Amino acid sequence: QYKFRDLTIEELKNVNKTYPNFTFSMNTYTFKDGSQKDLLNFSGTVPVKYGNSYNIPIHLWILDSHPFAPPICFLKPTVNMGISVGKHVDAHGRIYLPYLQNWSHPKSTVIGLIKEMIAKFEEELPLYSLSSSDAARQSELLSYIAKITEGETDMKSKSKIGGGKNEGYFNKITVVGAGDLGIACVLAVAAKGAADKVVLLDLSEGAGKGGTMDLEIFALPNVEISKDFSASADSKVVVLTVNSLGNAQTYLDVIQSNVDLFRGIIPAISHYSQNTILLVASHPVEVMTYVSWKLSAFPKSRVIGVGANLDTERFQYILTNILKAQVLAKDAWIIGEQGDDKVPSWTSCNLVANRTEAMAARNSREEVANRAMEVLKGKGQRSWSVGLSVADLTDSILKDKRKVHSVSTLAKGCCNINSEVFISLPCILGTNGVIEMVKLEEDPLVQEKLQSTAGSIHDLQQQLKL
C-alpha cells in the first residue's frame, strides 16, 4: 500500500545497516481525526552523549507517502524513565525537530533525521531517571502514551494521574504562565472567589524569571505555584497566558515561536485534565485558540479564546453609563478580531412598524455606536484588565451561569465563513464551555467585515507549522 514502495524499502535497509538494533514491524496507527492506517514502524535506541553515554529509546512510524512525507517520531521510555518536556519533546513523548518541519525528498532521509535527533538530544537530554516513588505514576503515563502511539487515544478517560493529590477541589483552575498576565489572572480569579483552588504553572527557567516570588512570600489561600504539569490535574478550566518571543524577527516568527511553545504545553495539559475547558489569552488570541484546538483534539465547545469579552463589557458600559443608551446596550456586542479590526454589532433589532421610523432608529443607533467606539479607542488592554475579563469568563463557566459573552469560537458555518478560524462572536457559556452561539442581526456590512477578518486569519494560519 506504500505509494513509493521501492524507495521506502531501500531507505529502511540503510537504516537497518546503520542501526542493527532497530526492530521493524507493521502495526495500526490512529491519527488525531480517528482515521487508521497500517504503517511500517521501527523502534530501538540511539546513542547520546550528555556527560555520560545514554541509549535513548525511540519509535518511528513511516507514512505511506514516504519518502515525500516525514516519519512520525516518539520517545519510547521505560517505566523508570521520565520525559523532559522541552523545545523538541512534548509530554506524550512526541518528537518535534526542524529536520521534520523542513523535510524535503531527496535531501531529507531517515538516517539524517536520526543524526539530528541525536544532536538535539545531546543539547537537551529528553529523558531522566525516575525515583522508585515516581515509577508507578510513570507506568500509568506510559500506558496512556502507548495508546496514542498505537492509536487508542481515549480523551474521555476518567483515570487520574498523580495519586489523587488534587481530590476535594471541585472547582480548580490552572493558569499557565507566570508573567504579568498570568499573575493578574491568578489574582483576579482568586478575588472573584469562584474557584476552590488556583494553580499557577510557572514554566519559566530560573527562580528569578517567573515573577512568582511575591506570591510565595504573601501566600494566598488556595493558590499553589508549581513547575510540574501534574499539579494541573483535574482542572475545570485551564487559562493559557504564555507568550514566547524567542529570537523572532517578524510577526510570523513571533506566532510560530508561540506555536512551538504550545506544542510542549497543550498535550501535557490535555493529558492531566482531559475534560477541562481551555481558555486562551495568549497572543494573537484567534490564532492561538485555533492552535490549542488542533493540538488538544478537544471538541470546539471546550476551546475558547478571551477574544472581545473585555471590549464588549466596556462597550456596553459606555453605552449605558456615559451615553445613557441603556436600551441599546443590552443587545450590543463587539465581535470579530481582537484589536483595531473589532466590529460593533447587535443580537436583535427593535422593529418599527413604519419603515421610515425603522431607518431613523437604525441611523440613531449607529451614531451612538460610533460615539461609543471613539471612547473605546482610548482604552488599552493592560494585564490586570485582561485578568479581570478572564475571571469574569471563568466565573460564568464554573457557576454554569449561561451568560452571553463575546469570545473567540470556531466560526466555520457562521456568516458564510467556510474556513476553520476562531473569531469573537456572542456565545452562551456554561460548565461545558460554549453551549450555543447567539444569532446576530443580519447586516451585510458586518458580515463582509467578518469574512475579511476570517480570510486574513486563515491566510496567516496557513503559513504556520503545526
N, C-alpha and C positions, 0 to 999 in steps of 0.2 A: 504493500500500500504506500510505500515511500515513493514520492514523485521522482526523486533523483537517487535511486537505489544504489547504483554502482559508485557514485561519488560518496555517498554516505558510508557504504561498506569499506571503501578504500581508506577513508579518513579514520574510521574506528579501528581498522587494522594498525594504522600508525600509532593510535593511542595505546593499543594493546602492547605494541613493541616497546614504547617508551615507559609505560606504567603497567608491567605484567601483573601487579597485584589487583588490578581492577577486575571485578566480575560483571558480566553482561547478562541482561535478561530482557524479556518483553513483558510489560505489565500495563494495566489500565491506568491512565491519568485522567483526572476530572478537573476541568477548568472552572474558573470562577462563575461562569454562566451556567454551570451544570452539565455542559456537554462533555462527552468522554471519548477517548481515543486510546487504542493500544499503541504504545510507543516503546522504542528501544531505550534502555536506560542502563547506566552502569554506576557502580559505587566502589569506593576504595579509599585509600589515604594518600595525601600528598605531603612531601617533606617540607617543613617550615623551620627556619632558624630564627629564634627570638630569644637571644641569650643562650638557651639550650636548644636542642633539636626536638621537634614535635612532629608527630604524624597526625595531620588534620583530616578527619573523615568527611568525604563529600559524596553527593549523589546528583548525577546529571541526567536529565531527560532530553532525548533528541527528537525534535519535532519532525513531522512527516514532510515538511518543506525544507529540511536541512539539505545542503549547507547554506541555503539562502536566508534562513532564519536561525537566530542563536539558540543554544540549549537553554533549558530552564534549570537553574542551579540551586542546590540546597546544601547546607551542612548536614551531617548525619551524626550528631553527638551521641555518646553512650550515656548511660544513666548517671555516671559520675562526672559528666561534663555539663557546664552551664554555658549558655550563649551570651556573648558580649555584644549587645546591640550597639551598632555604630554606623559609620558612614556607608559601609558596604554590606552589612548584615542586619536583617530585621529580627524581631522577636521569635518568628517562626523558623528562623534559620535560612530564609530565602536570601540568596546572594545577589548583590547588585554591583556591577563594575562598569567603568567607562568602556571597556572592551565589548561588553554585551550591548551597550547603548549604541555604539558605533559599528556594530557588526556589518561586514560587507564582504561577500564572497567575490574573488578567491583569496583576498588579503587576509581575512579572518579564518582561523582554524581552531579546532578544539584544543590542540596542543598549545597554541598561542594563548588561548583563554586560560588554560590551567597555569601557564607560566605567569600570567598577570595576576591570577588568583594567589599564587604563592608569594609574589612580590608584595601585594597589598596586605596579605596576612602577616608578612614579616614586618610591616609597618604597624599593624594593629591586630594583635592576636584575636581571632574570633571566638575562641573558647577558653574556659578556665576550669580548674578543678574544683568540684563541689565538696563541701564538708559532708560528713555522713548524715547530718541532720537535715540537709537540703536535698539529699538524694531521692527521698520519697516524693517530694513535690516535683522534682525534675522528672521522675518517672511518669507522672500524670501529664506534664507538659509534653514529654516526648511522644506519648500516645496520641496527643492532640496533633502534634506536628506530623506524625505518621499518617493520620487521617487526611491531612492536607496533601501530603506528597503522594498518597495513594488514592486521592480523590474521594474521600468520605467525609468532607467537612460538614459538621453539624453546628451551624451558628446558633441554634436554639437550645444547645445542650445546657443543662442546669447544673452540671458538676462544678464545684468550686475549687479553685487552685489557691492554696495558701492556708489550709487548715482552719478555715472559719474564723480567722482573726478579726474579720470585719462584721461578724454577726451582731445583730442588735441595732444596727444603723439602718433604719428603714428608708430614710431619705438622705442618701450620701451623694455628694458632688465632688468630682475631681477637677481641678484646674491645672492644665498642662502648660508650664512655662512660668518662670519666676521673675520675669521682667516687670516693668511698671504696670503694664496692663494686667498681667496675671495676678499681681498682688492687689491691684484695685478690685479685681473681680472677687478675690477671696474676702476682702474687707466688706464689699457691698453685699455679697451673698450671706456672709455671717451676720451682718447688721439686719438683713431682711428677715432672718430667723426661720426661713423655710426649710433649711437643711439640718439634719441631726448631726452631720459631720461633714467637714470640708477638708479635702486633701489637696495640698499644693505640691504638684510634682515638679521638682526643680531639676531640670536636665542640663543645667549649665556646668561647665568644668571649673573646678576650683572653688574654695569656700567663699571667696570674696566677690565672685562674679554674679551670684544669683540674686543678691539684694534681699535675702531672707533673714539676715542676722537679727534685724529689729523685731521681726515676727517671732523669732525664737526667744529673744530677750523678754518680750512682753506677752509671752504665751497666752494666746486667746483660747477660750474654752472651745472644745470640739473642732479645733483646727490642727491638722497634722502636716508636717513638712517631710517629704521623702524624696529620695532619688531612685527608688525601686518601683518599677511598674506594678508589682504585685500589690502595692499599697492602694491602687485604684480599684481593686477587685470589687465587683458588685455595685458599682456606681450607677445611680439612676440617670445622672446627666454627667457628661464629660465635656468641659469647656476647653477649647483649643485656642491658646493665645500666642503660641510661639511664632517667631519670625526670624529667619536666618538670612543675613546679608551675604555671608561668606566673602568671596572675592569678586562679587558681582560687578560687572562693568555697565550692563544695560538693564532696562526694566525686565526684559525677558529672562536675563540671568538671575535677577533677584527672585522672580517667581519660581524658576527652575530650582534654585537653591532651597526654597521653601518646600517644593515638591520632594526633593531628595531627603529633606529633614522629616517630612511626613511619612515617607516610606519606612522609616525606622520606628515611627510612633504609632500610627493607626493600627497596624496588625497586632501590636502588643496590647494596646488599649482594648481593641475589639475582642481579643482573647480573654482578658481578665474580666471584662464587663460585656458579655455577649448580647445582653438585652438593653444596653444603655442607649441614650439619645445623645448624639454628637452635636454640640453647639459650637459652631466655628466663628471665631473672632479674629483669626489671622488674616493678613492682607495678601492679595486682594480677596476680599471675603467671598465673592461669587465664584472665583476660580478655585480657591482652596476648599470651599464646600463641595464643589464637584469632585476634586481630588480625594477628599475624605470619603465621599460616597463610593467612588470607584475602588479605593484601597480597602475599605471596610466590608464591601459587599452587603451592607445593611440595606433594608428597604428605604426608599426615598423619604418616607414619612419620618424616619428616625435620624436623618441627617439634615441639619438646619443651620443656616448662616444668620448672624445677628442682623445683617442687611440694613434696612432702613427703619428699624424699630425706633431708634433714638430720634431720627429726623421726623418720623411720624408723630411721636409723642410731643415733640417741640412744636411741630406744625399745628397740631390740634390745640395745644396750649396757647399759641399766638392767636389763633382764630377766636378762641373763647375769651381769653383774658386781656388781650391787647386790642384786638379789632372788634371785640364784642359780637362775634358772629357765631354764637353758640349752636344755633340750629344747623349751620353748615359743618361745624367741627366734628359732629358725631359720625359723619359719613366721609370725612376727608382722610386721604392716605398719601404718603409718599411711597412711590414704587420704583422699580427698575434697578439701576446700578447704584451702589453706594458711591457718593462723591458728587462731582459737578453735574453729572447727567441725570440726576434724580428728577422724577416726574410727579407732579401733583395729580391725583385722580380721586374718583368718588365711587362709592359702592351702591349708591342709589340716587335717583333723580326725583325731586318733588314735581310731579307732573301738574301742569296748569291747564285748565280746560281751553283757554284761549291761546292760540299759537303765538300771537304777538307777546302776550304776557310771559309765556314759556321762554321765548327768546330773550326777553328783557331779564328774566330771572337768571338764565344761564350766563348772560353777559355780566350781570352784577356779581355772580358767584366767581367768575373768572377774574374779575377785577380785584375782589377781596383776596383770592388765592395768590395773585401776583404780588400784592402788597405783603402777604404773609411770607412768601418766598424771599422777598427782599430782606425782611427781618431775619429769616432763617440763614441767609448767606453769611451773616456776621458771626455765626455760632460755629466754633471749631469743635472737633471731637477729641477731647483730652481723655487720658486713660481713666480718670475717675468717672467721667460721664459715661463712657462705654461700659465701665464696670457696673454702674447703676442700671444701665439698659440690660446687661447680662443677668443681673439679679432679678429684674422685672420678668424676663423670659423664663428663667428657671423657676420662679415662684408660680407662674402660670402652669408650667409643666408638672411640677411636683404636687401642686394642690388641685390639679385637674380642673382649672378654672374655666376652661372652654372660652377663653378670652381671645379676641381677634388681634393679631399683631402683624405688622408688615415685616416679613422675614424672607431670607433667601431660600427658595424652594425650587424643586425641579419644574421648569416652566414648559417643558415639551407638551404640546397639545393645547396650550393656552395662547390666545391672541395670535393664532396662526404661526406659532413658533414650532419649528419641526426639529430643532437640534437639541441635544442634551446639554442644557445650560441652566444654571441656578440664578434667578433674579428675585428681587423683593416683590412679593405680592401679599395681599391680606389673607391670612390663614388663621383658622381656629386651632389653638394649641391645647393639648391635654397630656395625660400621662403617657400616651403612645406617640407623642410628637405632633405632627401635623394631622389633624383629624379631617379637615376639609378646607378647601380653598374657597374663599368668598368671591362671588361673582362681581366683577367690576362693571360699572356703567359703560355701555358701548360708546366709544369715542374714537373715530378714525385717526385723529392726530396722536392720541395716546398710544394706540396700537402700533402706529407707524414708528414712534419713538422706541417702544419696547422691542419691536422686531429689529430695529437698527442696533440697539444695545445688545440683543441676543446674538446678532451676527458678528459684532466686534469681539464679544467674549468667546464665541465659538472659534473664531479665527485664531485667537490667542491660545486657546486650549490645544488646537491642532499642532502648535509649534512646540508643545511641551513633551518631554519624555517621561511617561509614567512607568 
